[in-house]
Amino acid sequence: MVHKTKGIILRTVKYGDTSLICTVFTELLGLQSYMVKGVRSAKAGGRKANLLFPGGMLDMVAYEQPNKNLQMLKEFSAGFIYQSLQEDVIKNGVAVFAIEVVTQLLVAHDPQPELFSFLEDFLLMLDRVATRNTANYPLFFIIQSARISGYFIAGYYNEYQTHVDLHEGQFSEHTSRFPPFISGREAELMSALNQADSFDEISQVAMTADERRKMLQYFLAFLQLHVPHFRELRSLDILTAIFY
């Protein structure tokens, strides 16, 4: 069966002398792996291979063979050409982080059009926003993508619920039985971030670099507690270097 769909590249691995294996988040088919033959050959001239990078957006025509882990691409073209995201070190670091997060949230072959749309919109916004306004974008991405996937911290900070229990996944009037123990200013910040549902709102949450680092650690810890097989992120070192 042949399908026409949009796709976002998550990972590429060289195969042989001229081919690539690409892990792609597709709008129609969910997470898929494709063999792209001959794309690195001298005859191809590298033009097509230049489209196949993590975060690259494609318009694709792909074969689907049930019960096969590796599919074939019939044809593909650029779905969007970034203006700044690839060259801007900070924006590119945020994009790499977002791609690693979504890769761990995805289930193979399970279409998730809402999550696809969110990732697409996030990368497009990241490409056009001023770099100075992106500091809270990693937090926005991890909170919203997790929420779309069914993982979120319930409740909000108030005079009665002054603690956050990551193990129970909620704001609470009692301190958590297990670390981390989050209360006061940190709980208030987590609540503000958790309730921000737009790029503008998340950008207006004022934090120090150290507070931002802690918030990211807490939301990542929440996912590691509740999402099966959610591992430490290699891209976290990149974010630490550029933001914290």
C-alpha positions as CSV (number, residue, x, y, z in Angstrom):
1,M,0.0,0.0,0.0
2,V,1.2,3.5,-0.8
3,H,0.5,6.5,1.4
4,K,1.1,10.3,1.0
5,T,1.9,11.9,4.3
6,K,3.9,14.6,6.0
7,G,6.9,13.5,8.1
8,I,9.4,14.9,10.6
9,I,12.9,13.2,10.7
10,L,13.9,12.1,14.2
11,R,17.1,10.2,13.4
12,T,19.2,9.1,10.5
13,V,21.8,6.2,10.3
14,K,24.1,5.5,7.4
15,Y,23.5,2.2,5.7
16,G,26.1,0.8,3.3
17,D,28.0,3.2,1.1
18,T,25.0,5.2,-0.4
19,S,21.9,4.7,1.7
20,L,20.3,5.9,4.9
21,I,17.9,4.5,7.4
22,C,15.6,7.2,8.7
23,T,13.4,7.2,11.8
24,V,10.4,9.4,10.9
25,F,7.4,10.6,12.8
26,T,4.7,10.6,10.1
27,E,1.3,12.4,10.4
28,L,-0.6,9.4,9.0
29,L,1.3,6.4,10.1
30,G,3.0,7.4,13.4
31,L,6.5,6.4,14.1
32,Q,8.1,4.6,11.1
33,S,11.6,3.5,9.9
34,Y,12.4,3.9,6.2
35,M,15.2,2.7,4.0
36,V,16.3,5.5,1.6
37,K,18.4,3.9,-1.1
38,G,21.2,5.6,-3.0
39,V,20.6,9.0,-1.5
40,R,24.3,9.5,-0.6
41,S,25.6,8.4,-4.0
42,A,27.7,10.7,-6.2
43,K,25.0,10.5,-8.8
44,A,22.4,11.8,-6.3
45,G,24.8,14.7,-5.6
46,G,23.8,15.0,-2.0
47,R,20.8,17.2,-2.8
48,K,18.2,14.8,-1.4
49,A,20.4,13.7,1.5
50,N,20.6,17.3,2.7
51,L,16.8,17.1,3.5
52,L,17.3,14.1,5.8
53,F,18.4,15.6,9.1
54,P,16.8,15.5,12.6
55,G,13.9,18.0,12.6
56,G,13.7,18.0,8.8
57,M,10.1,18.3,7.5
58,L,9.2,16.2,4.5
59,D,6.3,15.6,2.1
60,M,6.5,11.9,1.5
61,V,5.1,9.1,-0.6
62,A,5.8,5.9,1.3
63,Y,5.2,2.2,1.0
64,E,3.5,0.4,3.9
65,Q,4.0,-3.3,4.3
66,P,2.2,-4.7,7.4
67,N,4.4,-6.6,9.9
68,K,7.6,-5.1,8.5
69,N,9.8,-2.9,10.7
70,L,11.7,-1.3,7.9
71,Q,9.6,0.4,5.2
72,M,10.6,2.0,1.9
73,L,10.2,5.6,0.7
74,K,9.0,6.0,-2.9
75,E,9.7,9.7,-3.1
76,F,10.1,12.8,-0.8
77,S,10.6,16.5,-1.0
78,A,11.1,19.3,1.5
79,G,8.0,20.2,3.4
80,F,9.5,23.3,4.8
81,I,12.9,25.1,4.5
82,Y,14.1,26.5,7.9
83,Q,15.4,30.0,7.9
84,S,17.4,30.0,11.1
85,L,16.9,26.9,13.1
86,Q,19.8,24.9,11.7
87,E,22.4,27.6,11.9
88,D,21.3,29.1,15.3
89,V,23.1,27.1,18.0
90,I,20.5,27.8,20.7
91,K,17.5,27.1,18.5
92,N,19.1,24.0,17.2
93,G,19.8,22.8,20.7
94,V,16.2,23.3,21.7
95,A,15.1,21.4,18.5
96,V,17.4,18.5,19.3
97,F,15.9,18.3,22.8
98,A,12.3,18.4,21.5
99,I,13.0,15.6,19.0
100,E,14.6,13.4,21.7
101,V,11.6,14.0,24.0
102,V,9.0,13.1,21.4
103,T,11.0,10.0,20.3
104,Q,10.7,8.6,23.8
105,L,6.9,9.5,24.0
106,L,6.1,7.8,20.7
107,V,4.9,4.2,20.3
108,A,5.9,2.6,17.0
109,H,3.2,2.5,14.3
110,D,0.7,4.3,16.5
111,P,-0.7,7.4,14.7
112,Q,-0.6,10.4,17.0
113,P,-1.8,13.4,14.8
114,E,-2.2,15.8,17.7
115,L,1.4,15.2,18.9
116,F,2.6,15.5,15.3
117,S,0.8,18.8,14.8
118,F,2.3,20.1,18.1
119,L,5.9,19.1,17.1
120,E,5.4,20.7,13.7
121,D,4.0,23.9,15.1
122,F,6.8,24.0,17.8
123,L,9.6,23.7,15.2
124,L,8.0,26.3,12.9
125,M,7.6,28.7,15.9
126,L,11.2,28.0,17.0
127,D,12.5,28.8,13.5
128,R,10.9,32.3,13.4
129,V,11.0,33.5,17.1
130,A,13.8,35.7,18.3
131,T,16.5,33.6,20.0
132,R,16.4,35.7,23.2
133,N,12.8,34.6,23.8
134,T,13.4,30.8,23.7
135,A,14.7,30.1,27.2
136,N,11.4,28.6,28.5
137,Y,10.6,26.8,25.2
138,P,12.1,23.4,26.4
139,L,9.8,23.5,29.4
140,F,6.8,24.4,27.2
141,F,7.6,21.5,24.9
142,I,8.1,18.8,27.6
143,I,5.0,19.9,29.5
144,Q,2.7,20.1,26.5
145,S,4.0,17.0,24.6
146,A,3.6,14.9,27.7
147,R,0.1,16.3,28.3
148,I,-0.9,15.3,24.7
149,S,0.5,11.8,25.4
150,G,-1.6,11.5,28.6
151,Y,1.0,12.5,31.3
152,F,0.5,15.6,33.4
153,I,0.7,16.9,36.9
154,A,-2.8,17.5,38.2
155,G,-3.9,20.5,40.2
156,Y,-2.3,23.8,40.8
157,Y,-0.5,25.8,43.6
158,N,-2.8,27.5,46.1
159,E,-3.0,28.2,49.8
160,Y,-4.0,24.6,50.5
161,Q,-1.9,22.8,47.9
162,T,1.6,24.1,48.5
163,H,3.6,20.9,47.6
164,V,4.2,18.9,44.4
165,D,4.3,15.1,44.6
166,L,5.9,13.9,41.4
167,H,5.3,10.2,42.4
168,E,1.5,10.8,42.7
169,G,1.6,13.3,39.8
170,Q,-0.3,16.1,41.6
171,F,-0.2,19.2,43.7
172,S,-0.8,18.3,47.3
173,E,-1.4,19.8,50.8
174,H,1.2,17.3,52.1
175,T,4.9,16.9,51.3
176,S,5.8,13.9,49.2
177,R,6.9,10.7,50.9
178,F,9.8,10.4,48.5
179,P,12.2,12.9,47.0
180,P,12.3,15.3,45.4
181,F,10.5,17.5,48.0
182,I,9.0,20.4,46.1
183,S,7.2,23.3,47.9
184,G,7.0,27.1,48.2
185,R,8.5,29.1,45.4
186,E,9.4,25.9,43.4
187,A,5.8,24.6,43.6
188,E,4.5,28.0,42.6
189,L,6.7,28.1,39.5
190,M,5.8,24.6,38.5
191,S,2.1,25.6,38.7
192,A,2.7,28.7,36.5
193,L,4.5,26.6,33.9
194,N,2.0,23.8,34.1
195,Q,-0.9,26.2,33.4
196,A,0.8,28.2,30.6
197,D,-0.8,27.0,27.4
198,S,0.8,29.2,24.8
199,F,4.3,30.3,23.7
200,D,3.5,33.8,24.9
201,E,2.4,32.7,28.4
202,I,5.4,30.4,29.0
203,S,7.8,33.2,27.9
204,Q,6.3,35.5,30.6
205,V,7.1,33.1,33.5
206,A,10.2,34.8,35.0
207,M,12.9,32.6,36.4
208,T,16.6,32.6,37.2
209,A,18.8,30.3,35.2
210,D,19.1,28.0,38.2
211,E,15.3,27.9,38.8
212,R,14.8,27.1,35.1
213,R,17.3,24.2,35.3
214,K,15.5,22.8,38.4
215,M,12.1,23.1,36.8
216,L,13.3,21.1,33.8
217,Q,14.8,18.5,36.1
218,Y,11.5,18.1,38.0
219,F,9.4,17.7,34.8
220,L,11.9,15.2,33.4
221,A,11.8,13.3,36.7
222,F,8.0,13.2,36.5
223,L,8.2,11.6,33.1
224,Q,10.9,9.1,34.2
225,L,8.6,8.0,37.0
226,H,5.5,7.6,34.8
227,V,6.5,7.0,31.2
228,P,7.7,3.4,30.5
229,H,11.3,3.3,29.4
230,F,11.8,7.1,29.5
231,R,15.6,7.4,29.7
232,E,18.0,10.1,30.6
233,L,18.2,12.6,27.7
234,R,21.6,13.0,26.0
235,S,20.5,16.5,24.7
236,L,20.2,17.7,28.3
237,D,23.9,18.5,28.3
238,I,23.4,20.7,25.3
239,L,20.6,22.7,27.0
240,T,22.7,23.0,30.2
241,A,25.5,24.5,28.1
242,I,23.4,27.1,26.3
243,F,20.9,28.1,28.9
244,Y,22.2,27.3,32.4
